[in-house]
């Protein structure tokens, strides 16, 4: 089951999502900027997003826990998010990953195309990916 996170999900999200401050997580959950995936009572993963330039949904974090990877769960979570964004009237979505991570191949496989990059000092190249939701 995939749904928007609620206040009860904060405990498990704070336990697993170490890429965001607890206070920011507490702000974005009520704003419906986090999706969670469960199988029965088991927490499987989450997708966190914001808005790039305040008008293009940008997937900041997609994480599927170890025991649930390689089974299509990540693609299912992203697909749910894309459908939600399309229902909200968005025509495109964005995400990014570092060039030394395997995620770039996953995003290409599910229909994202490279649209730019950013190189910060002492960091691998950050690759940006776009998907057109109107196709």
N, C-alpha and C positions, 0 to 999 in steps of 0.2 A: 504494500500500500504506500502511495506517495501522497503527501499532503503538506500544506504550509505548517511550519513549526509554530508551536504555541508556548506559552510560559512554562508548561510542564516539561517541555523538551530542553529547557536551558541547562539543566543539570548534565545531561548526557552530551549536549553540544559543547559546554564548557570543558568537559572531560576530554573530548576528542579534538576540537578545533583550537589549535594553539597558534593559529595565524592571525588572530584578531583578539583585541582586548575584550575582557568580560563585559565592560561597560558598553562597548560598541555592539556587542552581541545582544545585550539587553535592549538596545535601541532598535536594532533592525528586525528582531523577531516580531514585535507587535506591528511593524511596518510591512509585514509579509514579504520579507526579502530573503527568507530561508525556507527551503523545502527539505523535508526529511523523508527517508524511506525506511519502512519496517516490514518484517515478515513475522506475522503474529506479534509477539512481544519483543522480538529481537530487532535492535537498532542496526540498520545495514549501512547507512551513509547519509550524506547531505549535499545540498547544492546551495551556495550562497551567491547572491548577485546584488548589483547596484545599477546605477544609470551613468553611462559614459556621456559626457557633455549634457547631463541631465535629461537626455532624451533617447538614448539607445541602451537597451538592457545589456549589461556586461556581466558575464559569469565570472565571479571572483574566485570561487572555490568549488570544485567537484571532488568529493572524496567518498569512495566505497571501501568499507572495512575489508581487511584481508580475506576472510572466509567467503566473501560474496563477490570477489573480483573475477573477471574472466567468464562471466555467465550472462552478460548482457544487461546487468543492472545499471551500470553507468549510462549506457545508451538510453535505457528506459527513463532514467531520471532526467537526462537532458531533453529527451523528446517531450516529457510531461511539461517541463519548463518552457520549451519552445511553444507548445500549444497554449499555455497560459499567457505567454507574451503576445502571441497572435490574437488571442481573445481580447487582450487589452488594447489592440490596435497597432502594435509595433510591427514594423515591416522587416526589421533586421535585428540580429543579435550579435554580440561580440564576445570573445574570450581571448586569453593569451596563455602562453606557457613558455618556459625557458627552452632554448634550443637543445640543451643536454638532457631533456626529459622525454619519456616515451609518449606523453600525452599528445604531442603534435600528430602522431600517426593515428591515434584514436579520433581526434577532431577531424582530420581529413577523411577518415573512413565514414564518419556520420554526416558528411556533407559540408564541412566548413572549408573555406579557402583562405589561404594566407593573404593578408592585406597590409602588412607593414611590420616594422620591428623597432625596437628601442634598445640602445646599448648604454647601460649605466656603468660607471667605473667599477672595476673588479667584480663584475657580474656577467654571467653568460647572456647571450643575446636573448631578449624577450620577443617572442614571435606573436603577432596578433592575427586572429582568425575571425572571419565574418561568415554569417549564414543569412541568406535571403529567405525570409519566411513566406514570401508570396509565391514561391515556386512549388 
